[in-house]
Amino acid sequence: MTDGDLWRAWWLWMAVAVVVIVIAAALLIAIWLTARSILAHARRALAAAEKIRESTMPIWALETTNEVAGQLLETVQSIETKGGKLVEALESHADASGAAHG
């Protein structure tokens, strides 16, 4: 192998190395740009998720409202039951008093 052949081989491998470096740099830049794009999309998605969470808070409050309404219903039913027994007791007392006086 002559000196000229060595120089040509050296320049050929240098050219190959430059091409590999340029391709690797291009791929790294593409990855970096893609990562930035993903980050931007993730930030927008997070902002949208926060808006959705804020918008659906009343739905979660409905669960509490339903629990309170259920408790109110139980209380009213209890009052109704006790009121009915009181009415029956008063009516039977009135009937008994009326029968005793009449």
N, CA, C and O atoms as a printed pandas DataFrame, in Angstrom:
     atom_number atom_name residue_name chain_id  residue_number  x_coord  y_coord  z_coord
0              1         N          MET        A               1    0.861   -1.153    0.000
1              2        CA          MET        A               1    0.000    0.000    0.000
2              3         C          MET        A               1    0.914    1.224    0.000
3              4         O          MET        A               1    1.843    1.327    0.802
4              5         N          THR        A               2    0.634    2.130   -0.899
5              6        CA          THR        A               2    1.463    3.332   -1.030
6              7         C          THR        A               2    0.935    4.429   -0.121
7              8         O          THR        A               2   -0.144    4.325    0.462
8              9         N          ASP        A               3    1.739    5.489   -0.020
9             10        CA          ASP        A               3    1.305    6.638    0.783
10            11         C          ASP        A               3    0.018    7.240    0.226
11            12         O          ASP        A               3   -0.856    7.647    0.991
12            13         N          GLY        A               4   -0.101    7.297   -1.058
13            14        CA          GLY        A               4   -1.315    7.819   -1.698
14            15         C          GLY        A               4   -2.533    6.985   -1.346
15            16         O          GLY        A               4   -3.614    7.513   -1.087
16            17         N          ASP        A               5   -2.336    5.651   -1.339
17            18        CA          ASP        A               5   -3.439    4.755   -0.975
18            19         C          ASP        A               5   -3.849    4.971    0.485
19            20         O          ASP        A               5   -5.037    4.970    0.808
20            21         N          LEU        A               6   -2.855    5.156    1.366
21            22        CA          LEU        A               6   -3.146    5.409    2.769
22            23         C          LEU        A               6   -3.923    6.708    2.951
23            24         O          LEU        A               6   -4.876    6.763    3.728
24            25         N          TRP        A               7   -3.513    7.757    2.230
25            26        CA          TRP        A               7   -4.216    9.035    2.327
26            27         C          TRP        A               7   -5.647    8.914    1.807
27            28         O          TRP        A               7   -6.572    9.462    2.406
28            29         N          ARG        A               8   -5.831    8.211    0.713
29            30        CA          ARG        A               8   -7.179    8.018    0.173
30            31         C          ARG        A               8   -8.042    7.224    1.166
31            32         O          ARG        A               8   -9.207    7.561    1.378
32            33         N          ALA        A               9   -7.480    6.181    1.767
33            34        CA          ALA        A               9   -8.211    5.375    2.751
34            35         C          ALA        A               9   -8.534    6.232    3.975
35            36         O          ALA        A               9   -9.634    6.164    4.523
36            37         N          TRP        A              10   -7.543    7.051    4.400
37            38        CA          TRP        A              10   -7.771    7.906    5.560
38            39         C          TRP        A              10   -8.880    8.899    5.280
39            40         O          TRP        A              10   -9.768    9.083    6.113
40            41         N          TRP        A              11   -8.846    9.552    4.107
41            42        CA          TRP        A              11   -9.896   10.504    3.737
42            43         C          TRP        A              11  -11.243    9.813    3.574
43            44         O          TRP        A              11  -12.275   10.379    3.935
44            45         N          LEU        A              12  -11.246    8.612    3.042
45            46        CA          LEU        A              12  -12.496    7.853    2.899
46            47         C          LEU        A              12  -13.103    7.584    4.277
47            48         O          LEU        A              12  -14.298    7.804    4.473
48            49         N          TRP        A              13  -12.302    7.115    5.228
49            50        CA          TRP        A              13  -12.798    6.828    6.564
50            51         C          TRP        A              13  -13.180    8.105    7.308
51            52         O          TRP        A              13  -14.110    8.111    8.114
52            53         N          MET        A              14  -12.458    9.177    7.030
53            54        CA          MET        A              14  -12.853   10.462    7.613
54            55         C          MET        A              14  -14.220   10.891    7.074
55            56         O          MET        A              14  -15.062   11.378    7.829
56            57         N          ALA        A              15  -14.433   10.713    5.798
57            58        CA          ALA        A              15  -15.716   11.052    5.186
58            59         C          ALA        A              15  -16.824   10.185    5.783
59            60         O          ALA        A              15  -17.913   10.679    6.073
60            61         N          VAL        A              16  -16.545    8.886    5.966
61            62        CA          VAL        A              16  -17.516    7.975    6.574
62            63         C          VAL        A              16  -17.810    8.431    8.005
63            64         O          VAL        A              16  -18.967    8.453    8.426
64            65         N          ALA        A              17  -16.765    8.793    8.749
65            66        CA          ALA        A              17  -16.948    9.245   10.126
66            67         C          ALA        A              17  -17.779   10.518   10.166
67            68         O          ALA        A              17  -18.654   10.656   11.021
68            69         N          VAL        A              18  -17.517   11.455    9.250
69            70        CA          VAL        A              18  -18.285   12.698    9.201
70            71         C          VAL        A              18  -19.743   12.402    8.889
71            72         O          VAL        A              18  -20.641   12.980    9.502
72            73         N          VAL        A              19  -19.983   11.512    7.945
73            74        CA          VAL        A              19  -21.356   11.149    7.589
74            75         C          VAL        A              19  -22.055   10.526    8.806
75            76         O          VAL        A              19  -23.203   10.864    9.095
76            77         N          VAL        A              20  -21.374    9.621    9.520
77            78        CA          VAL        A              20  -21.960    8.982   10.704
78            79         C          VAL        A              20  -22.252   10.033   11.767
79            80         O          VAL        A              20  -23.312   10.001   12.393
80            81         N          ILE        A              21  -21.319   10.971   11.979
81            82        CA          ILE        A              21  -21.524   12.023   12.974
82            83         C          ILE        A              21  -22.686   12.918   12.586
83            84         O          ILE        A              21  -23.496   13.284   13.438
84            85         N          VAL        A              22  -22.780   13.276   11.315
85            86        CA          VAL        A              22  -23.883   14.124   10.851
86            87         C          VAL        A              22  -25.216   13.405   11.024
87            88         O          VAL        A              22  -26.193   14.005   11.471
88            89         N          ILE        A              23  -25.260   12.125   10.671
89            90        CA          ILE        A              23  -26.500   11.353   10.835
90            91         C          ILE        A              23  -26.872   11.253   12.318
91            92         O          ILE        A              23  -28.033   11.439   12.680
92            93         N          ALA        A              24  -25.881   10.957   13.180
93            94        CA          ALA        A              24  -26.146   10.861   14.615
94            95         C          ALA        A              24  -26.633   12.204   15.162
95            96         O          ALA        A              24  -27.562   12.250   15.969
96            97         N          ALA        A              25  -26.002   13.298   14.721
97            98        CA          ALA        A              25  -26.425   14.627   15.180
98            99         C          ALA        A              25  -27.846   14.919   14.716
99           100         O          ALA        A              25  -28.651   15.461   15.472
100          101         N          ALA        A              26  -28.153   14.559   13.472
101          102        CA          ALA        A              26  -29.507   14.784   12.946
102          103         C          ALA        A              26  -30.529   13.984   13.754
103          104         O          ALA        A              26  -31.605   14.488   14.074
104          105         N          LEU        A              27  -30.189   12.743   14.080
105          106        CA          LEU        A              27  -31.100   11.924   14.878
106          107         C          LEU        A              27  -31.274   12.492   16.281
107          108         O          LEU        A              27  -32.386   12.508   16.809
108          109         N          LEU        A              28  -30.190   12.957   16.883
109          110        CA          LEU        A              28  -30.296   13.552   18.216
110          111         C          LEU        A              28  -31.142   14.823   18.189
111          112         O          LEU        A              28  -31.937   15.060   19.098
112          113         N          ILE        A              29  -30.973   15.635   17.154
113          114        CA          ILE        A              29  -31.794   16.846   17.027
114          115         C          ILE        A              29  -33.261   16.480   16.840
115          116         O          ILE        A              29  -34.144   17.109   17.424
116          117         N          ALA        A              30  -33.516   15.457   16.024
117          118        CA          ALA        A              30  -34.902   15.014   15.813
118          119         C          ALA        A              30  -35.507   14.509   17.125
119          120         O          ALA        A              30  -36.663   14.800   17.432
120          121         N          ILE        A              31  -34.719   13.751   17.899
121          122        CA          ILE        A              31  -35.197   13.246   19.193
122          123         C          ILE        A              31  -35.464   14.417   20.133
123          124         O          ILE        A              31  -36.485   14.438   20.820
124          125         N          TRP        A              32  -34.569   15.375   20.169
125          126        CA          TRP        A              32  -34.725   16.538   21.040
126          127         C          TRP        A              32  -35.981   17.333   20.674
127          128         O          TRP        A              32  -36.751   17.729   21.550
128          129         N          LEU        A              33  -36.181   17.564   19.365
129          130        CA          LEU        A              33  -37.372   18.296   18.930
130          131         C          LEU        A              33  -38.653   17.521   19.256
131          132         O          LEU        A              33  -39.657   18.108   19.658
132          133         N          THR        A              34  -38.607   16.205   19.078
133          134        CA          THR        A              34  -39.763   15.375   19.412
134          135         C          THR        A              34  -40.056   15.429   20.909
135          136         O          THR        A              34  -41.213   15.508   21.320
136          137         N          ALA        A              35  -38.999   15.385   21.720
137          138        CA          ALA        A              35  -39.182   15.469   23.174
138          139         C          ALA        A              35  -39.795   16.813   23.570
139          140         O          ALA        A              35  -40.668   16.866   24.437
140          141         N          ARG        A              36  -39.345   17.884   22.945
141          142        CA          ARG        A              36  -39.932   19.199   23.237
142          143         C          ARG        A              36  -41.395   19.246   22.831
143          144         O          ARG        A              36  -42.223   19.823   23.537
144          145         N          SER        A              37  -41.714   18.641   21.697
145          146        CA          SER        A              37  -43.100   18.592   21.237
146          147         C          SER        A              37  -43.960   17.787   22.222
147          148         O          SER        A              37  -45.077   18.182   22.554
148          149         N          ILE        A              38  -43.423   16.663   22.675
149          150        CA          ILE        A              38  -44.156   15.843   23.647
150          151         C          ILE        A              38  -44.382   16.629   24.926
151          152         O          ILE        A              38  -45.467   16.579   25.506
152          153         N          LEU        A              39  -43.364   17.356   25.368
153          154        CA          LEU        A              39  -43.499   18.168   26.576
154          155         C          LEU        A              39  -44.587   19.235   26.402
155          156         O          LEU        A              39  -45.396   19.456   27.302
156          157         N          ALA        A              40  -44.598   19.888   25.244
157          158        CA          ALA        A              40  -45.620   20.913   24.987
158          159         C          ALA        A              40  -47.018   20.293   24.990
159          160         O          ALA        A              40  -47.952   20.856   25.561
160          161         N          HIS        A              41  -47.155   19.126   24.345
161          162        CA          HIS        A              41  -48.459   18.442   24.328
162          163         C          HIS        A              41  -48.850   18.002   25.736
163          164         O          HIS        A              41  -50.019   18.089   26.111
164          165         N          ALA        A              42  -47.884   17.534   26.513
165          166        CA          ALA        A              42  -48.177   17.105   27.882
166          167         C          ALA        A              42  -48.640   18.282   28.726
167          168         O          ALA        A              42  -49.550   18.135   29.541
168          169         N          ARG        A              43  -48.033   19.436   28.545
169          170        CA          ARG        A              43  -48.460   20.617   29.303
170          171         C          ARG        A              43  -49.883   21.017   28.924
171          172         O          ARG        A              43  -50.688   21.357   29.791
172          173         N          ARG        A              44  -50.193   20.977   27.618
173          174        CA          ARG        A              44  -51.558   21.302   27.187
174          175         C          ARG        A              44  -52.557   20.282   27.735
175          176         O          ARG        A              44  -53.654   20.642   28.163
176          177         N          ALA        A              45  -52.165   19.004   27.716
177          178        CA          ALA        A              45  -53.053   17.962   28.235
178          179         C          ALA        A              45  -53.273   18.143   29.734
179          180         O          ALA        A              45  -54.385   17.952   30.226
180          181         N          LEU        A              46  -52.222   18.508   30.458
181          182        CA          LEU        A              46  -52.356   18.735   31.890
182          183         C          LEU        A              46  -53.278   19.922   32.174
183          184         O          LEU        A              46  -54.096   19.874   33.093
184          185         N          ALA        A              47  -53.142   20.973   31.390
185          186        CA          ALA        A              47  -54.025   22.137   31.558
186          187         C          ALA        A              47  -55.477   21.743   31.257
187          188         O          ALA        A              47  -56.392   22.161   31.967
188          189         N          ALA        A              48  -55.687   20.948   30.216
189          190        CA          ALA        A              48  -57.037   20.499   29.875
190          191         C          ALA        A              48  -57.595   19.602   30.979
191          192         O          ALA        A              48  -58.770   19.704   31.332
192          193         N          ALA        A              49  -56.751   18.723   31.522
193          194        CA          ALA        A              49  -57.205   17.845   32.604
194          195         C          ALA        A              49  -57.592   18.661   33.835
195          196         O          ALA        A              49  -58.563   18.331   34.516
196          197         N          GLU        A              50  -56.854   19.703   34.119
197          198        CA          GLU        A              50  -57.178   20.566   35.256
198          199         C          GLU        A              50  -58.522   21.257   35.030
199          200         O          GLU        A              50  -59.327   21.363   35.955
200          201         N          LYS        A              51  -58.768   21.726   33.808
201          202        CA          LYS        A              51  -60.061   22.355   33.503
202          203         C          LYS        A              51  -61.196   21.343   33.637
203          204         O          LYS        A              51  -62.272   21.670   34.139
204          205         N          ILE        A              52  -60.952   20.125   33.190
205          206        CA          ILE        A              52  -61.972   19.073   33.311
206          207         C          ILE        A              52  -62.247   18.785   34.776
207          208         O          ILE        A              52  -63.400   18.623   35.175
208          209         N          ARG        A              53  -61.177   18.720   35.591
209          210        CA          ARG        A              53  -61.350   18.472   37.022
210          211         C          ARG        A              53  -62.179   19.580   37.661
211          212         O          ARG        A              53  -63.079   19.312   38.456
212          213         N          GLU        A              54  -61.871   20.816   37.310
213          214        CA          GLU        A              54  -62.630   21.934   37.861
214          215         C          GLU        A              54  -64.089   21.883   37.416
215          216         O          GLU        A              54  -64.994   22.201   38.188
216          217         N          SER        A              55  -64.309   21.484   36.174
217          218        CA          SER        A              55  -65.674   21.435   35.638
218          219         C          SER        A              55  -66.489   20.300   36.251
219          220         O          SER        A              55  -67.714   20.390   36.330
220          221         N          THR        A              56  -65.826   19.247   36.678
221          222        CA          THR        A              56  -66.562   18.099   37.215
222          223         C          THR        A              56  -66.667   18.120   38.737
223          224         O          THR        A              56  -67.246   17.205   39.321
224          225         N          MET        A              57  -66.127   19.130   39.383
225          226        CA          MET        A              57  -66.240   19.214   40.843
226          227         C          MET        A              57  -67.701   19.212   41.307
227          228         O          MET        A              57  -68.005   18.570   42.312
228          229         N          PRO        A              58  -68.621   19.907   40.615
229          230        CA          PRO        A              58  -70.031   19.844   41.052
230          231         C          PRO        A              58  -70.594   18.426   41.034
231          232         O          PRO        A              58  -71.472   18.099   41.834
232          233         N          ILE        A              59  -70.103   17.591   40.142
233          234        CA          ILE        A              59  -70.590   16.205   40.094
234          235         C          ILE        A              59  -70.214   15.491   41.386
235          236         O          ILE        A              59  -71.020   14.750   41.950
236          237         N          TRP        A              60  -68.978   15.718   41.855
237          238        CA          TRP        A              60  -68.559   15.087   43.111
238          239         C          TRP        A              60  -69.357   15.659   44.283
239          240         O          TRP        A              60  -69.637   14.951   45.250
240          241         N          ALA        A              61  -69.717   16.925   44.197
241          242        CA          ALA        A              61  -70.532   17.535   45.257
242          243         C          ALA        A              61  -71.924   16.902   45.285
243          244         O          ALA        A              61  -72.557   16.849   46.340
244          245         N          LEU        A              62  -72.404   16.425   44.137
245          246        CA          LEU        A              62  -73.716   15.772   44.094
246          247         C          LEU        A              62  -73.740   14.519   44.957
247          248         O          LEU        A              62  -74.774   14.182   45.533
248          249         N          GLU        A              63  -72.620   13.830   45.051
249          250        CA          GLU        A              63  -72.568   12.642   45.901
250          251         C          GLU        A              63  -72.864   13.025   47.352
251          252         O          GLU        A              63  -73.633   12.350   48.037
252          253         N          THR        A              64  -72.256   14.100   47.803
253          254        CA          THR        A              64  -72.512   14.589   49.163
254          255         C          THR        A              64  -73.968   15.021   49.296
255          256         O          THR        A              64  -74.625   14.721   50.293
256          257         N          THR        A              65  -74.466   15.726   48.284
257          258        CA          THR        A              65  -75.862   16.168   48.292
258          259         C          THR        A              65  -76.803   14.966   48.375
259          260         O          THR        A              65  -77.780   14.990   49.123
260          261         N          ASN        A              66  -76.511   13.928   47.615
261          262        CA          ASN        A              66  -77.347   12.726   47.643
262          263         C          ASN        A              66  -77.296   12.044   49.004
263          264         O          ASN        A              66  -78.312   11.537   49.480
264          265         N          GLU        A              67  -76.116   12.026   49.637
265          266        CA          GLU        A              67  -76.011   11.430   50.966
266          267         C          GLU        A              67  -76.864   12.215   51.972
267          268         O          GLU        A              67  -77.589   11.627   52.774
268          269         N          VAL        A              68  -76.768   13.536   51.918
269          270        CA          VAL        A              68  -77.551   14.382   52.829
270          271         C          VAL        A              68  -79.037   14.208   52.549
271          272         O          VAL        A              68  -79.838   14.128   53.480
272          273         N          ALA        A              69  -79.413   14.148   51.274
273          274        CA          ALA        A              69  -80.826   13.955   50.918
274          275         C          ALA        A              69  -81.328   12.613   51.444
275          276         O          ALA        A              69  -82.463   12.511   51.910
276          277         N          GLY        A              70  -80.487   11.590   51.371
277          278        CA          GLY        A              70  -80.873   10.282   51.912
278          279         C          GLY        A              70  -81.090   10.340   53.413
279          280         O          GLY        A              70  -82.035    9.748   53.937
280          281         N          GLN        A              71  -80.207   11.060   54.107
281          282        CA          GLN        A              71  -80.365   11.217   55.561
282          283         C          GLN        A              71  -81.638   11.997   55.886
283          284         O          GLN        A              71  -82.357   11.665   56.829
284          285         N          LEU        A              72  -81.908   13.038   55.095
285          286        CA          LEU        A              72  -83.144   13.810   55.300
286          287         C          LEU        A              72  -84.372   12.941   55.081
287          288         O          LEU        A              72  -85.340   13.013   55.838
288          289         N          LEU        A              73  -84.325   12.118   54.035
289          290        CA          LEU        A              73  -85.441   11.221   53.751
290          291         C          LEU        A              73  -85.677   10.261   54.915
291          292         O          LEU        A              73  -86.819   10.035   55.317
292          293         N          GLU        A              74  -84.601    9.699   55.453
293          294        CA          GLU        A              74  -84.743    8.787   56.600
294          295         C          GLU        A              74  -85.347    9.515   57.796
295          296         O          GLU        A              74  -86.198    8.964   58.494
296          297         N          THR        A              75  -84.912   10.742   58.032
297          298        CA          THR        A              75  -85.445   11.531   59.154
298          299         C          THR        A              75  -86.920   11.821   58.955
299          300         O          THR        A              75  -87.712   11.681   59.887
300          301         N          VAL        A              76  -87.299   12.225   57.745
301          302        CA          VAL        A              76  -88.708   12.530   57.448
302          303         C          VAL        A              76  -89.556   11.278   57.588
303          304         O          VAL        A              76  -90.662   11.343   58.125
304          305         N          GLN        A              77  -89.065   10.147   57.121
305          306        CA          GLN        A              77  -89.817    8.895   57.247
306          307         C          GLN        A              77  -89.982    8.526   58.720
307          308         O          GLN        A              77  -91.039    8.045   59.128
308          309         N          SER        A              78  -88.936    8.753   59.514
309          310        CA          SER        A              78  -89.033    8.476   60.949
310          311         C          SER        A              78  -90.070    9.386   61.606
311          312         O          SER        A              78  -90.878    8.944   62.423
312          313         N          ILE        A              79  -90.028   10.675   61.230
313          314        CA          ILE        A              79  -91.013   11.622   61.762
314          315         C          ILE        A              79  -92.418   11.216   61.338
315          316         O          ILE        A              79  -93.356   11.277   62.134
316          317         N          GLU        A              80  -92.562   10.801   60.080
317          318        CA          GLU        A              80  -93.865   10.385   59.569
318          319         C          GLU        A              80  -94.381    9.177   60.353
319          320         O          GLU        A              80  -95.552    9.131   60.730
320          321         N          THR        A              81  -93.509    8.210   60.593
321          322        CA          THR        A              81  -93.911    7.013   61.338
322          323         C          THR        A              81  -94.334    7.379   62.756
323          324         O          THR        A              81  -95.378    6.936   63.232
324          325         N          LYS        A              82  -93.520    8.187   63.425
325          326        CA          LYS        A              82  -93.833    8.590   64.799
326          327         C          LYS        A              82  -95.077    9.479   64.848
327          328         O          LYS        A              82  -95.895    9.376   65.762
328          329         N          GLY        A              83  -95.203   10.352   63.847
329          330        CA          GLY        A              83  -96.396   11.201   63.765
330          331         C          GLY        A              83  -97.644   10.379   63.567
331          332         O          GLY        A              83  -98.681   10.664   64.166
332          333         N          GLY        A              84  -97.556    9.349   62.721
333          334        CA          GLY        A              84  -98.698    8.462   62.505
334          335         C          GLY        A              84  -99.100    7.748   63.778
335          336         O          GLY        A              84 -100.291    7.609   64.059
336          337         N          LYS        A              85  -98.120    7.290   64.558
337          338        CA          LYS        A              85  -98.422    6.618   65.837
338          339         C          LYS        A              85  -99.039    7.599   66.820
339          340         O          LYS        A              85  -99.937    7.245   67.584
340          341         N          LEU        A              86  -98.546    8.843   66.795
341          342        CA          LEU        A              86  -99.102    9.867   67.682
342          343         C          LEU        A              86 -100.560   10.154   67.320
343          344         O          LEU        A              86 -101.408   10.282   68.203
344          345         N          VAL        A              87 -100.849   10.254   66.018
345          346        CA          VAL        A              87 -102.225   10.492   65.561
346          347         C          VAL        A              87 -103.123    9.341   65.989
347          348         O          VAL        A              87 -104.234    9.554   66.475
348          349         N          GLU        A              88 -102.631    8.115   65.805
349          350        CA          GLU        A              88 -103.424    6.945   66.219
350          351         C          GLU        A              88 -103.697    6.967   67.724
351          352         O          GLU        A              88 -104.803    6.677   68.181
352          353         N          ALA        A              89 -102.645    7.323   68.484
353          354        CA          ALA        A              89 -102.816    7.373   69.943
354          355         C          ALA        A              89 -103.820    8.445   70.333
355          356         O          ALA        A              89 -104.663    8.224   71.202
356          357         N          LEU        A              90 -103.732    9.617   69.688
357          358        CA          LEU        A              90 -104.662   10.698   70.002
358          359         C          LEU        A              90 -106.085   10.328   69.596
359          360         O          LEU        A              90 -107.036   10.617   70.322
360          361         N          GLU        A              91 -106.232    9.683   68.429
361          362        CA          GLU        A              91 -107.566    9.277   67.983
362          363         C          GLU        A              91 -108.155    8.231   68.919
363          364         O          GLU        A              91 -109.337    8.285   69.257
364          365         N          SER        A              92 -107.329    7.282   69.335
365          366        CA          SER        A              92 -107.868    6.251   70.246
366          367         C          SER        A              92 -108.184    6.868   71.602
367          368         O          SER        A              92 -109.136    6.449   72.260
368          369         N          HIS        A              93 -107.407    7.852   72.030
369          370        CA          HIS        A              93 -107.697    8.540   73.288
370          371         C          HIS        A              93 -108.985    9.356   73.168
371          372         O          HIS        A              93 -109.801    9.397   74.088
372          373         N          ALA        A              94 -109.148   10.011   71.997
373          374        CA          ALA        A              94 -110.364   10.794   71.764
374          375         C          ALA        A              94 -111.582    9.880   71.703
375          376         O          ALA        A              94 -112.644   10.216   72.228
376          377         N          ASP        A              95 -111.424    8.708   71.054
377          378        CA          ASP        A              95 -112.524    7.740   70.975
378          379         C          ASP        A              95 -112.857    7.230   72.369
379          380         O          ASP        A              95 -114.028    7.096   72.725
380          381         N          ALA        A              96 -111.840    6.949   73.144
381          382        CA          ALA        A              96 -112.058    6.437   74.497
382          383         C          ALA        A              96 -112.711    7.513   75.375
383          384         O          ALA        A              96 -113.589    7.207   76.182
384          385         N          SER        A              97 -112.290    8.750   75.218
385          386        CA          SER        A              97 -112.886    9.844   76.001
386          387         C          SER        A              97 -114.304   10.088   75.558
387          388         O          SER        A              97 -115.174   10.342   76.391
388          389         N          GLY        A              98 -114.559   10.020   74.278
389          390        CA          GLY        A              98 -115.894   10.240   73.763
390          391         C          GLY        A              98 -116.836    9.149   74.180
391          392         O          GLY        A              98 -118.000    9.419   74.474
392          393         N          ALA        A              99 -116.364    7.920   74.215
393          394        CA          ALA        A              99 -117.197    6.791   74.618
394          395         C          ALA        A              99 -117.503    6.871   76.113
395          396         O          ALA        A              99 -118.592    6.496   76.549
396          397         N          ALA        A             100 -116.549    7.356   76.888
397          398        CA          ALA        A             100 -116.743    7.459   78.344
398          399         C          ALA        A             100 -117.731    8.574   78.654
399          400         O          ALA        A             100 -118.482    8.451   79.622
400          401         N          HIS        A             101 -117.768    9.639   77.894
401          402        CA          HIS        A             101 -118.666   10.762   78.149
402          403         C          HIS        A             101 -120.021   10.569   77.472
403          404         O          HIS        A             101 -120.981   11.251   77.831
404          405         N          GLY        A             102 -120.118    9.722   76.568
405          406        CA          GLY        A             102 -121.322    9.665   75.784
406          407         C          GLY        A             102 -122.274    8.661   76.156
407          408         O          GLY        A             102 -123.330    8.550   75.533
